[in-house]
Amino acid sequence: MPEGNGPLPLAVVVLTRDEERHLPDCLASVQGLVEAGALLFVLDSESTDQTVAIARRFGARVAVRPFDGYASQRQAALRMVDRPWVLFLDADERLSPALTAEVIDAVRTGSPDLAGYWLPRRNWIRGREMRGGGWWPDYQLRLLRRDRARYRVGREVHEIVDLDGSAGWLSEPLLHLNYDSLREFRDKQAHYARMRAESLRAAGQFPRRRTYIGQPAREFFRRVVRLRGYRDGPLGLVLAGILAWYELRTWLWVGRPAPPEPASVEPIALPLPEIDLSVVIVSYNVRDLLLACLTSLEAAFASGGMTTEIIVVDNASGDGTAEAVRRRFPSVRVVESGANRGFAAGCNMGIRLARGRAIALLNPDTTVVGDALGTLARYLEEHPDVGVAGPRIYRPDGTTQPTRRRFPTLATGLLESTIIQDYWKNNRVLRRYYVADRSDDEEQEVDWLVGACLVARREAVEMAGLLDERFFMYSEEVEWCRRIREAGWKIMYVPSAAVTHYEGASSSQDIPARQVDFDTSKVLLFERLYGRGVARFLRAFLLTSYLVRVLIEGAKGLAGHKPELRRARVALYLRAFRTRLRPGRRLS
């Protein structure tokens, strides 16, 4: 080991990617080592900001390497430098003068038997120095003898380095300006969770059912109790909760199998197109609303600007729907399904008969304003990359019904139309899901549109396939739009076309069954989107929420508040619980 005041046998390595905000202070903090003769080396992962220019301004030697994991970057850096010792830093870390002196002493006079040193690290989160929860003392093995250290490349999150020899311990802390906000903390944990999940899957480590509860609970207990996160008060508890949540997300991603592809969603060959537009309406016990819908279509198509057909699929209505339609609208093709097979199956019956170059799926509880369907059909003709277009939908009182959506995340599934949303209506997750950050007046591409009125290009339907008939009602349009987008087509919201929607006319005939249908379809959708592990977790959550509602309603009844109503609701939620939210087990 060299001694004295000669050049320091050390390379300070900083890994960067778009770190122009943090890097200047980081590099300024290591100038004491540079002045002692250390090499300053920055390994950049293709930054798009001023990171590289800043590094060169501080005299650093710079190399650029595409990012393929934290451990891989560190291992590559070990090969790129030629000094006997390497000190790894992140751009948001700082060396104090006391730690600088201790590093110099360790490198010059330390025992030749040591292959590395652990550094205690102090973390600041939201501008606050953390005292527990694993944030202090947060030991990091960062000072390494280059030829006796190797990173485990398969472990890319909280990377591990193997030493050929033992490690010593420094006493002066490394300073880490960790996270400025909880949002930044959540985003980084989501990134880590996905990387860790990929590593676990690659290593063949898959969860058992108890893992989904045991691992998050263990992480929360470890952070709060064993690592004394309680010392940081409410912030410590919040951070522990977020880490437990992403522990769950990690194992849900690990346990996610490839989604099954049911036969009902394979590509299909439809009859050759003969007309401009086919309108498919699936009806169940809404005769009067359906007749009003058909009247609006009759007026819209009266100008003869395009060739059209209307197909009504009646799902065994008991109100004389089929007879009334044949009598009032003899040109409408009526198909009687013989049983209530659900919305998706009814739509598919109509689509198979459709002869239009564009196919509109229209709810019976709507009225078309002006030439809305013609507007959407022409929009498809004018935009060859669009597979589905949908209108602006109004409620009967003239207000806009939000119909634009982003694809749901697991957080969406836990919040939307659940007991949590009952008590927390205005939250960031659902605002994002409902595309509340964009105007209803703006034509825009979306992930999917509510299926009260959709006009689809025939080629897009043939490529993506029919609706998935495992969905009895709800969520079928989400899954269908996803397949259409995966086939390369855009989904567009076109507010210049307008439709009025008397929402939920069919489903409101049995509100309890509607909630069970909604939740059952939600579980099925998450299985299609994210796999069976996520779907099982969501089903367990929703069923548990039914039992929580039983307790709430029971407590209110015991307190004497509308006891008859409370008894009825308890019975309802228990019946809903017994369905287990499985397709084919509807509330009866």
N, C-alpha and C positions, 0 to 999 in steps of 0.2 A: 504494500500500500504506500503510495507516494506520500511524503511528508514535506513540511516546510511551506514556503510561500510561492512555489511554482504554479503553473497553470492548473486550474482545478480539473481533475479527471471526471468531469460530469457534463452530461447533456440534459438541459431542461427542455422537456417535450410538452408542447401544448397542442391538444386536439381541438380543431375548430370547424365550425360550419355556420356561416352568417352570424359572426360574433362581434361585429363592429362596435356594439354598445359596451360589452364587457372587456374586450381584449386589451385596450390601452392600459387600464388600471392593472390588469393581470401582469402584462409585460413590464410595466413600471415597477411592480413589486419584486421582480426577480433581478433587477439591475445589480443588486449587491452580489449575486452569484455570477452574473456576466462580467462584472468588474474583477472578480476573482479568477476569471479565465474560463468559466463554463461556456459551453456551446448552447446557443438559444436556437431551438428547432421547432417549427410549426408545421404540423401535418394537417392539411386542410381537406375538407370533404366537399370540394366544388362549390365554394361559397359564391353567392351572387351579389354580395354587398362589398364593402371596402375592407373586408377582413385581411386579405392577402397584402394589400397596400399598406395597411397599418403594421402588419408583422414585419414587412421589409423596412419600414421606416424606423423600427426599433432595432434593426440590424439582424433580424432572425434569418436563418436559412429556412426556406420554405419548400415543401413538397406537396403535391396535390394527388390525392388518391380517392377514388369513388368509395363512398361509405358502404360497408357491408357488415357492420356490427362493431360494437365498442371493443370487444376483445380482439377482433381481427385488426382493427386500426392500431391498437397498442402493440400487438405482436409485430405488425409491419414496421412500426416506428423503431422497435428494438433492432430490426435488421438494417434500418437506414442510417443509424448513427454509429459512430466508432469510438465513443468514450466508454471507459470501463463502467461508469455509473450513469443511471438514468433516473431523473425525477419527473414523474408525470404530473401535469396540472391540467385542470379544466379552465376555460376562459373566465368563469365566474368565481374562481378561487384566487386567494391572495396569500403571499408570504409576508410575515412580519419580519422586522430586523432581527428579532430574537430567534425565530425559526431559521432564517438565513444563516445566522452564525452557527446554529446547531447542525444544520446540514453540512456546512463547510467542515466542521469538526469531525462529523461522522465519516465523511468521505476521505478526509486526510488521515485521521488517526484511529478509525474504527478497527475492530478486530477483523483479521483476514478470514476468520471462520464464518462471518456473517454474510449472507447473500442478499439481505434486504432490511428495510426498516419500516415499521408501522408509524404512521403519523396520526395523532389525534386531530379531529376536525370539528370546528365549531360551525354550526349552521344558523343562518338567519333566514327566517320565513316571514314574509309580509313586513320586513323591517324589524323583526323581533328576534332576539337571540334565544334559541331554544335550549332548554335545560334537561329534557328527558325524551322519552319516546323513541330512543335510538338515534336521536339527533345530536346528543352529546353524552359521553365521548364517542364520536363516530369514527372509529379507527379505520384508516385506509393504508393498504400496503402499496406505497407509491415510490419509495426510493429503493431502486433495485440494482443489483450487479448484473449488467447486461447479459453476460455469457452464462449466468446461472439462474435465469428467470425465463419462464415461458407461460404465456396466457392460454387458457383453455378456450380454444376458438369456438367450440360448440356451446359455450355458456356466454351469451352475448349481453345479458342483463345482470347487473351486479357481478361483473366479471371476476374470475378467479385466476390468480397467478400461482404457478407452482415454482418453488425455489429448490435449487440444489444446495441445500444447507439451511441453517436456521436464520431467524429474523430477530433484529433488535427493536427497541422502542425509543422513539423520541418523545420529548415531553412538551415542547412548545407547539401550540395548535396551528393547524392550517385553517385559514378563514374562508368560509364558503357562503357567498351571497346567493342563497339557494332559489327561492321563489318569491316574486313580487306580489302574487295574488293566488287565491285558491283556484281560480280558473286555470292559470298556468300550471299549478300543481296537478290538477285533474288531467289536463291534457298530457302532461309528461307521464303520469302513471298509466294512462290509457296506452300510450306508445310503448312503455316498458312491458305492460301486460301482454300486448300482442307479440312482442319479440320473445318474451319468456314462453308464451304458449307455443310458438313455433319451435322453440328449442325443446320443450317438453315432448311435443309430438314427434319431433325428429329422433328423440331418445327413446321413444316407445313408452313414455310414462303417461298413462291415462287414468282419469278419475274413477273412483267408485261412487256410488250414490251418496254415501255419507260425506264424501269430500266436499260437496257443494255447500254443506252447512259447517262441517268441522273445520275446514281450512280458514274460511273467513272469520269464524268465531275465535279460532286460535290466534290469528294475526291481530285481531282487535285486543284480545286479552294480553298478548305479548307486548304490544305497543303501550297499552295503558297501565298495566300492572307490573309486569316483569321489567320493562324498560322505563317505568315511572313517567309515562306520558302525562299522568295527572298533574305533574309539576308545572305543566304549561297551561293549565286551566282549560277553558272551553276550546281554545285553539288546538290544544293537544288532543282532545277528544274528537274534534272534527277531522283532524289529520288522520287519526287512527281509524275513524269510520270510513274515510275515503280509501285508505290502504286496504281495509277489509273488503270494501266493495270491489276494488280492482283485483283482489285475490280471487273473489268469486268470478269476476269476468275472465280471468286467466283460465280457470278450470272449465268454465263454460266453453271457451274457445277451444281448449284442448280436447274436450269431449265431443265437439261438434263433428258428426259424420257428414259425408257428402249427402246432400238432400236427395231423397228418393224422387224418381221421375215417374209419376203415375202415367198409365197409358192414355188417360184422358187429355193430356197436355202435349201430345206429340203433334208434329205438323200434319196438316189435313189438306186434302184436295177438295175444293168446293166446286159447285156447278159453274160452268162458264158464265161470265158476266153478260147480261143482256140489257140491263138498264143502268141508270145513273145511281140510284139510291134505294136501298132496302131499309125499312124501319121495323125493328123487332121489339115487341112489347110483351112482357110477361106479366100476367094479371092473376090476382087471387082475391076474390071477394071485394072488389072495389068498382063495381059496375058503373056507378054514376060518374066517378072520377075518370074512369077509362073512356066513357062516352064523351066527356068534355075534352079529354086529350085528343080523341079521334076527330072531334069537331074542329079543334085548332089545327090539326094536320090537314084536314080537308080544305080549310081556308088558306093555309100556307101553300098547298100544292095547286090551288085553283088556277094560278096564272099559267101553268103548263110549261114553266121554264126548264124543267128536267123530268125525265121519266122516273117514276117511283112505284114502289109497292109497299104495303103495310101487312105485316104478319103478326097476329095476336096469338100468343101461346097461353092458353087458360089452364092453370094448375088446379083443376077440379073445384072451381068455385061453386059455392052453394047458393049464389044470389042471382042465377040466371044470366050470367055474363055472356056466355057463348051465344045464347039465343038472341039477346038484345043486340049484340054486335052484328050478327048476321041480318037481323031485321032492319037496323038503322043504317048499316054501312055494308051493303052487299058486295062491294069491291074488295073489302078487307078479307084476307085469308085467315081463317080461324083454325087453330090446331088445338085439340083437346088432349091434354097429356094423360088424363085418366086418374091422376093422383097428384098430390102436392109434392113434387119432386125437388122443389127449391128453385131459387133464382138462377143459379149457374146452369143447371140442367135445362131449365126452360129456355134460357137464352140460346143454348147450344142447339136445341131443337129448331129454333127459328133461323139461326145462322146457317145450318145445314141446308135449309130451303131457300136461302137468300140468293137473288140473281143480280144484286147491285154491285157496281164497282166500289161503292162505299156502303158500309153497313152501320146503321145507327142502332144503338141499344138505348131504349127510352123507357123510363118508368111510367106506369099508368097514371100516377098521381102528379103528372106534369101537364102544363099547357105550353105550347110553343108560341113564342112571341115573334110575329112576322115570319120572315123566311130564315129562321135560325138554322134549321138543318141544311137548307140549301147553301147558306153561308159557310157552314163547316165543311160540306162536301166539296165546294169550290176551293176552299182553303187547302184541302188535301191535294187537289189537282194542281194548284199553283205552287205547292211546296212538296216536291217529290221525296224529301227526306223525312217527312212527318208521317207517322203511322197512325196516331190517334189525335183527334182534336175535340175539345170540349168547350161548352159555352160558359158564360156568366150565368149563374143560377140565382134567382130571386125568391125570397119568401113571399107569401101572399100579401104581407104588409108592405112590400116594396123594398125591404132591406136585402142586402146581399147575403146569401148563404155561402160561407167559406167552403170551397171545394178543392182548392189546390193543396197538395200535400208533398212533403218529402217522405222518403222511405222510413219506416219506423226503426228505432233502435230498441234495445232491451229496456232502457229507461222509459221510452214511450209506452211500451207494453205495460209497465208497472204503474204508469200514471193515467193514461187515457181511459176515461169511463170507468175508473176504479174508485174505491173508497178514499184513496189518497187525493184524487182530483176533487172529490166532494168538499174537502177541507183546504185544498191548495190549488185553486183554479188558475191563478196567474203565475205561471212558472216558465222558466227559460226553455225547458225541454219541449213543452207543448207549443210555445210560441214558435219555435223553430219548426216543429212538425207541421203546424198549420200555415207555414210560410207567412207569418204575420209581419215579417220584415219587408215585404213587397206589396205593392198596391194592387187592389182588385181591378183597377182600370188599365193595367199594363198587360199587353200581350207578352207571354213568357213561356219558356220551356219549364216543365215541372217533372217530378219523378212519377207522379200519378194523379189522377183526378177521380173524385167521387163519381160513382157510376150511374147517377140519375139520368145523365144524358152523355153518351160518348159516340162519336162517329169515327169508325175505324176504316182504314184502307184495306181492301180485300187481300192484297199481297201480304200485308203485315199479319193478318189473321191466319193466312195459310202458312206463313213461316213460323209463327209463334204457337199456333194451335188454338184449340177452343178453350173456353173457361174450364177451370178444374172443378169437376162436379162433386168433389168431396166437400166443397164449401156449400152448405145449404143456403145460407144467407149471410151477407157481410164478408168483407175482405177479399172476395173473389176478384174484384177489379184491381186491387193492389198487386196481387200475384200475377194477374194477366198483364198489366202494364209493365211489370218487371220483365216478364218474358219478351214482350214486344220491344222494350228498350235493349235487352240483351241481344235481340236479333238485329239491332242496328238502327232502329227507328226512334224518332223523337216523339214525345208526348207534349202537346201544346195546348195552352189555355188561351182561348180566343174570345175576349169580352165583347167584341162587336156582335156576337150572336147571343141571344138571351132566351132563357126558359124559366117559367115559374114552377116552383116545386112545392107541393103540399106534402111536406116531408113525413115519411113513416106511416102512410095511410094503411098499407097492408100489415106492416109489423105491429102497428099500434093496436090492432085488434086483440093482441095478447102480449101485453108489455112484459110480464115475467119471462115468457118464452123468448121475447126479443133479446133480453139481456143475456140469457143462456146461449142463444144462437150467436150473439155478438162475441161472447167470451170463447165459445167453442171454436168459432172461426179464427179468432185471434191466436189461439194456441196452435191451430193447424197452420196458419200463416207463418208463425215464428219457426215452426218445424221446417217449412219449405224454405224460409230465408236463412235460418241459422242452425238448423239441425235439431235432433231429438233431445240433446242435453238441455239446450236453452228452452225448448218447448216444455219439457218436464218441470223445469224450475218455474216457468210462468204459470203452468197449470196448478202447481202446488200453491203458488202465491195467490192466484185467483180463488181457489177453493178455500184457502185460509181466510181470505177476505170475506167470503160468505159467512164463515163461522164467527168472524169478528162482528159482522152485521147482526147475527143472531144474538150475540151478547149485548150489543147496543140496544137493539129493539126490546130484548127481554128486560134489560135494566129500566128502560123507559116505562114498560108495562108494569113492572113491579112498583115503580114510583107513582103509579096511578094515572099516567098520561095516555089517554086514549087506549085503554087496554085491549079492546076488541081489534083495533087496527094493528096494534103491536103483535097480538097473537097471530093474526093473519100473515103478517110479514115474517115472523119467525118460521111459520109453517112453509112459506114460500121459499125462504133461503135454504131451509133444510132440504126441500125438494130439489132445488137447484144444485145443492151440494151432491145429492145422490146421482146426478147425471154424470159426474166426474169429468164433465166438459169434453166428452169424447164424441167424435162424429157418429151420427146415427142414434145417439141417446138424447133425444130432445125432451124438453119439459112437457109433460102431458098431465 
